[in-house]
Amino acid sequence: MGTPVSIQMTRKELLIPRDALGNLATKDVEAVRVGDAIIVRPKRASDDERDQVRHVLQAAGLLYEPAWETPPPVPPDERARLAEKLGQAGPLSEAIIADRGDRYEGSDDGG
């Protein structure tokens, strides 16, 4: 749960003391209404900032971009048909355990 903050409401604005924002005071913040509450949060990173982060991660070798094209989206009716078909085989975890079972029988490491 949050910490209560003393605020001042005027006809045109809501005033929040700077010290109530803690480390957000030095960053850009935005106020968003969610239901009956107003939430003060850091502004979302812009697309330029995201591109800069991606570039830095790629340069450091921490981000891999595959060379293939993204497959086209599957229409909802086709996804439902495939889910029904694949669901008839039972839980995937059971199929994996059954497949691996014969490999682990008689092993010395116990599992």
Rosetta silent file (secondary structure, phi, psi, omega in degrees, C-alpha in Angstrom):
SEQUENCE: MGTPVSIQMTRKELLIPRDALGNLATKDVEAVRVGDAIIVRPKRASDDERDQVRHVLQAAGLLYEPAWETPPPVPPDERARLAEKLGQAGPLSEAIIADRGDRYEGSDDGG
SCORE:     score description
SCORE:     0.000 S_00000001
   1 L     0.000  155.849 -177.426    0.000    0.000    0.000 S_00000001
   2 L   -80.249  175.697  177.594    1.120    3.567   -0.586 S_00000001
   3 L  -102.548  128.996  178.504    2.136    6.276    1.842 S_00000001
   4 L   -62.474  141.741 -179.042   -0.373    9.081    2.478 S_00000001
   5 L  -128.568  136.820  175.649    0.806   12.491    1.239 S_00000001
   6 L   -77.297  124.393 -179.226   -0.515   15.906    2.198 S_00000001
   7 L  -123.524  167.260  176.182   -1.683   17.651   -0.959 S_00000001
   8 E  -127.238  128.068 -179.199   -3.331   20.943   -1.774 S_00000001
   9 E  -105.654  126.055  174.949   -6.207   21.145   -4.247 S_00000001
  10 L  -111.014 -178.240  179.375   -6.886   24.408   -6.063 S_00000001
  11 L   -63.758  -31.356 -173.513   -9.515   25.218   -8.688 S_00000001
  12 L  -113.710  -11.325 -174.313   -7.128   24.347  -11.512 S_00000001
  13 L  -153.998  166.135  175.185   -4.516   22.000  -10.117 S_00000001
  14 E  -111.602  122.080 -177.783   -3.431   19.453   -7.576 S_00000001
  15 E  -103.194  125.240  178.668   -0.282   20.463   -5.683 S_00000001
  16 L  -117.260  127.267  179.197    2.005   17.740   -4.350 S_00000001
  17 L   -59.124  137.926 -177.637    5.033   18.718   -2.227 S_00000001
  18 H   -57.798  -39.502 -178.118    8.294   17.994   -4.080 S_00000001
  19 H   -67.584  -19.923  177.141    9.770   16.095   -1.123 S_00000001
  20 H   -71.738  -19.026 -179.183    6.791   13.696   -1.236 S_00000001
  21 H   -84.727   -9.118  178.338    7.980   12.533   -4.659 S_00000001
  22 H    59.120 -130.533 -177.282   11.305   11.285   -3.290 S_00000001
  23 H   -74.264   -7.686  176.579   13.737   10.415   -6.078 S_00000001
  24 H   -74.983  -14.915 -175.982   11.067   11.159   -8.702 S_00000001
  25 H   -61.400  -27.566 -178.031   11.501   14.862   -8.018 S_00000001
  26 H   -92.984   -6.998 -178.650   14.499   15.036  -10.356 S_00000001
  27 L  -108.112  164.555  173.878   12.853   13.027  -13.140 S_00000001
  28 L   -73.363  131.987  179.324    9.954   13.774  -15.423 S_00000001
  29 E  -124.483  160.866  175.221    6.732   12.498  -13.923 S_00000001
  30 E  -132.920  152.433  176.406    3.171   12.212  -15.118 S_00000001
  31 E  -109.744  130.604 -177.368   -0.109   12.040  -13.238 S_00000001
  32 E  -128.616  135.398  176.760   -2.661    9.480  -14.418 S_00000001
  33 E   -89.538  126.279  176.333   -6.199    8.961  -13.196 S_00000001
  34 E  -127.253  104.788 -176.135   -7.061    5.312  -12.548 S_00000001
  35 L    63.757 -123.754  179.355  -10.608    4.950  -11.247 S_00000001
  36 L   -92.108   -0.155 -176.242  -10.930    7.194   -8.209 S_00000001
  37 E  -107.243  154.131  171.621   -7.164    7.500   -7.705 S_00000001
  38 E  -113.547  124.538 -176.604   -4.533    9.726   -9.248 S_00000001
  39 E  -108.732  128.044  175.294   -1.192    7.992   -9.731 S_00000001
  40 E  -101.587  123.177 -175.874    2.061    9.946  -10.047 S_00000001
  41 E  -145.070  163.923  175.854    4.691    7.922  -11.896 S_00000001
  42 E   -63.130  146.330  177.484    7.770    8.396  -14.077 S_00000001
  43 L   -66.342  149.263  176.487    6.952    9.225  -17.667 S_00000001
  44 L   -64.021  146.634  177.242    7.230    6.384  -20.149 S_00000001
  45 L   -65.664  140.381  178.578   10.444    6.222  -22.082 S_00000001
  46 L   -74.851  166.653  178.601   10.123    7.735  -25.527 S_00000001
  47 H   -61.216  -35.677  178.226   10.739    5.670  -28.648 S_00000001
  48 H   -62.595  -42.732  179.192   14.088    7.452  -29.083 S_00000001
  49 H   -64.971  -38.440  178.629   15.189    6.398  -25.590 S_00000001
  50 H   -65.046  -41.846  177.853   14.117    2.815  -26.285 S_00000001
  51 H   -62.193  -39.398  178.445   16.097    2.799  -29.520 S_00000001
  52 H   -63.485  -42.357  179.300   19.151    4.098  -27.637 S_00000001
  53 H   -64.013  -44.617  177.741   18.817    1.331  -25.045 S_00000001
  54 H   -59.078  -43.085 -179.329   18.475   -1.302  -27.767 S_00000001
  55 H   -61.958  -44.718  179.917   21.556    0.056  -29.520 S_00000001
  56 H   -63.771  -43.217  179.364   23.643   -0.049  -26.325 S_00000001
  57 H   -64.771  -39.674  177.608   22.491   -3.604  -25.545 S_00000001
  58 H   -64.670  -43.890 -179.530   23.290   -4.748  -29.091 S_00000001
  59 H   -61.819  -32.256  179.632   26.733   -3.122  -28.962 S_00000001
  60 L   -84.733   -2.890 -179.037   27.439   -4.951  -25.692 S_00000001
  61 L    76.299   19.014 -178.186   26.302   -8.254  -27.203 S_00000001
  62 L   -99.400   -3.105 -179.344   23.405   -8.544  -24.756 S_00000001
  63 L  -130.874  124.478 -179.175   20.597   -8.297  -27.292 S_00000001
  64 L  -108.983  124.986  175.948   20.150  -10.728  -30.130 S_00000001
  65 L  -106.882  113.819 -178.976   17.955   -9.793  -33.079 S_00000001
  66 L   -63.500  150.886 -176.746   17.110  -12.872  -35.156 S_00000001
  67 L   -86.210   -5.327 -178.549   17.738  -12.612  -38.888 S_00000001
  68 L   -93.800  161.481  179.084   14.443  -14.249  -39.855 S_00000001
  69 L   -77.460  149.410  175.441   11.104  -12.577  -40.425 S_00000001
  70 L   -69.071  132.863  179.539    8.429  -12.703  -37.760 S_00000001
  71 L   -64.647  153.471 -179.958    5.782  -15.239  -38.768 S_00000001
  72 L   -66.214  152.022  179.473    2.373  -13.821  -39.653 S_00000001
  73 L   -65.864  148.205  179.139   -0.198  -13.725  -36.850 S_00000001
  74 L   -92.781  128.296  179.993   -2.536  -16.699  -36.600 S_00000001
  75 L   -60.290  148.612 -176.797   -6.237  -15.785  -36.821 S_00000001
  76 H   -55.539  -39.126 -178.566   -8.239  -16.439  -33.610 S_00000001
  77 H   -67.932  -35.217  177.347  -10.426  -19.144  -35.196 S_00000001
  78 H   -70.160  -39.316  176.807   -7.346  -21.047  -36.411 S_00000001
  79 H   -61.559  -41.966  179.743   -5.719  -20.722  -32.955 S_00000001
  80 H   -63.564  -41.624  179.415   -8.874  -22.121  -31.350 S_00000001
  81 H   -62.848  -45.203  179.909   -8.891  -25.070  -33.799 S_00000001
  82 H   -65.829  -39.467  179.122   -5.219  -25.821  -33.107 S_00000001
  83 H   -62.996  -41.213  178.409   -5.694  -25.519  -29.338 S_00000001
  84 H   -63.493  -44.017 -178.595   -8.572  -27.988  -29.478 S_00000001
  85 H   -66.013  -46.857 -178.851   -6.541  -30.431  -31.554 S_00000001
  86 H   -70.569  -29.423 -179.337   -3.391  -30.169  -29.413 S_00000001
  87 H   -69.385  -19.299 -179.099   -5.417  -30.285  -26.190 S_00000001
  88 L   -69.479  -20.934 -177.942   -6.711  -33.776  -27.017 S_00000001
  89 L   -80.452   -8.234 -178.860   -3.262  -35.226  -26.360 S_00000001
  90 L    93.101 -179.203 -177.563   -3.340  -34.218  -22.691 S_00000001
  91 L   -62.345  137.066  179.801   -0.934  -32.005  -20.742 S_00000001
  92 H   -62.024  -35.908 -179.106    2.401  -31.399  -22.450 S_00000001
  93 H   -60.336  -37.979  179.163    4.243  -31.907  -19.153 S_00000001
  94 H   -67.960  -38.185  178.098    2.959  -35.494  -18.960 S_00000001
  95 H   -64.288  -39.954  179.595    4.097  -36.200  -22.522 S_00000001
  96 H   -66.418  -44.930 -179.951    7.569  -34.846  -21.721 S_00000001
  97 H   -62.565  -42.567  179.188    7.844  -36.894  -18.520 S_00000001
  98 H   -64.210  -39.041  179.872    6.723  -40.039  -20.349 S_00000001
  99 H   -66.826  -37.911 -177.864    9.222  -39.381  -23.135 S_00000001
 100 H   -84.742  -16.409 -173.930   12.087  -38.861  -20.695 S_00000001
 101 H   -54.194  -45.032 -176.741   11.081  -41.669  -18.357 S_00000001
 102 H   -71.483  -19.938  178.124   12.927  -44.435  -20.144 S_00000001
 103 H   -75.806  -26.909 -174.591   16.124  -42.366  -20.233 S_00000001
 104 H   -99.404  -11.553  179.031   16.252  -41.996  -16.469 S_00000001
 105 L   -66.353  129.145  177.783   15.323  -45.515  -15.456 S_00000001
 106 L    80.195    5.525  178.703   18.339  -47.234  -13.949 S_00000001
 107 L   -76.339  150.670 -176.675   20.491  -44.098  -13.903 S_00000001
 108 L   -82.666  -17.352 -174.949   22.893  -43.780  -10.976 S_00000001
 109 L   -84.083   -4.081  174.755   22.347  -40.076  -10.320 S_00000001
 110 L    80.997    5.187  177.331   18.815  -40.581   -8.988 S_00000001
 111 L   173.284    0.000    0.000   17.042  -38.274  -11.318 S_00000001
